[in-house]
Amino acid sequence: MNHHASPHDGWYKTTRSNGATQCVEVRFDSPNSVRIRDSKFRRHPDNIGRAEPTLTVAPAEWRDFLAVVTNRASDSHDAVLTATHAGDVVVMTSTLTTVSLSFTVEEWEAFLAGARDGEFDIEVNSAA
């Protein structure tokens, strides 16, 4: 795992973002939860005071998603988390919620580069 988390909140982005402020951000909240958000939301003045949209999935669902988007596995018809190209954006959705996150192609390509490098892999801890 190669996480570059903010010391303040635990969210991190790929090192491939090269200092960009608009990114796919990920946080491993617990052994049972992975959250994803769009960093652009917090910077838009219209969003002040609004709840930030996030997608939350189990670690196994996150691993499956990473395997598909990095071409380590073929598409899964029962995937909980998906990413779909829609013109000049990539939309992430989950079957568990109506929330969707939209990323520019540049943001998505940076995320994919980091994912291919293992920056978003989650370790499996076995009970002793």
Summary of the structure (lengths in Angstrom):
residues: 128
radius of gyration: 14.2
end to end distance: 20.6
largest distance: 48.2
contacts: 334
relative contact order: 0.22
helix: 26%
strand: 28%
